[in-house]
Amino acid sequence: MQIVFMTPGSGDNFYCENCLRDKALVVALRALGHDATSMPLYLPPLMQDTDPGDAKTPVFFGGVNVYLQQRFKLFRHTPRWLDKLFDANGLLRFAARKVGMTKASLLGETAVSMLQGATGRQVKELERLVSYLQENSRPDVVVLSNAMLLGMAPLISEQLGCAVVCMLQDEHDFIDALPKGYSDQAWDLMRQNARAVSLFIAPSRYYADLMGPRLGLDQGTVKVCYNGIDPQGYAPPDAPPDPPVIGYLSRLHPDKGLDLLTDAFIKLRTQPGLEKTKLIIAGGLTQNFTSYVDVQKQAFQQAGVAGDVEWIDDFDRQSKRDFLPKCSVMCVPDRSGPAAGMFVIESLLAGVPLVEPSVGVIPELIEATGGGLLYDPDTPGDMLTKLTELLKDPARAKSIGQTGRQSALRQFTAQAAARRLINLLADQI
């Protein structure tokens, strides 16, 4: 089967679950004998996860060009040789770090324009993408990485005559956060474009039940395919960290609850036996949330614990795999209810138990693996209680981590996810 994934890149700028999922699936599908490729959108993919073949694929809908075409009519008609200059990897990575479309109205306008597809301001980017597929690929299936790419679906389906499949993963948070007028338009356009999609795939039962009605889909139209990660290189430590270490692996964003972990860590450090506990924070951020992170750093400084908090800015594949075994327990106090929870799978593959809120996909993953403790996010102090339980009982923490790792190796590898995906795609061609 020839499969093309449309994957938004992160520019090596933050922990991108879409990027991790799509790359893992492409590699695993190739190992199963399928012709799978990934086409980067907006920003370049993670360099450490890009093989030489994929590196030759150009970036489509380059972030700088999307911005210029949104703001200035002139750039909707410029020749390709000029657009290509703005698609240079170095410029896109620099823009990802230094420039953010933080103005809500501009975010809303661009999101709506992208979902308008052939009538949007980035139509020449869409036509270039379809032409490239016609000349170089002719896929059996085109997989959209998330529903915010649904503007592409009608033209791809019409011009290529192939099945279009849309993965779902945390789109609702972004769309709901747009100014109301733009948010309503975006949802309307997503529902219209959904008619051109053969199948929707969610990474959890929670998200299938959430997004099906919001996209106006019939019951049963959204299928569930849990994510997976290549387990190679993930291994538990020989002995539990001493002193104990709490890990955080996610974007440094208010929705992910780093401030909640900050408060819990400061309180935990006052408990007998846990005075030397450390905290390691990884996941990256975009420029518009630097002030949020600065507030957390100030809180650590004022509490006198800043020296025991480590911030990891470089989170490539090897750095991440070096980081995970240093952790006694992983805690990402997500406020929004994650759709996929890739950090949960990565932690479990490294034998790291989790303390997590009972929201989103997390209860599904913890129930399936036995790899952690759930706390009630509406009960003050419950997160601190559960963290204290595991950190004061390293033998229990190790046992839970081992149980979780064995379960993850059976159920949540990239190979297992690829087999689940192929079974769903086979019915579409």
Order of alpha helices (4+ residues) and beta strands (2+ residues): beta-alpha-beta-alpha-alpha-alpha-alpha-alpha-alpha-beta-alpha-beta-alpha-alpha-beta-alpha-beta-beta-alpha-beta-alpha-beta-alpha-beta-alpha-beta-alpha-beta-alpha-alpha-alpha
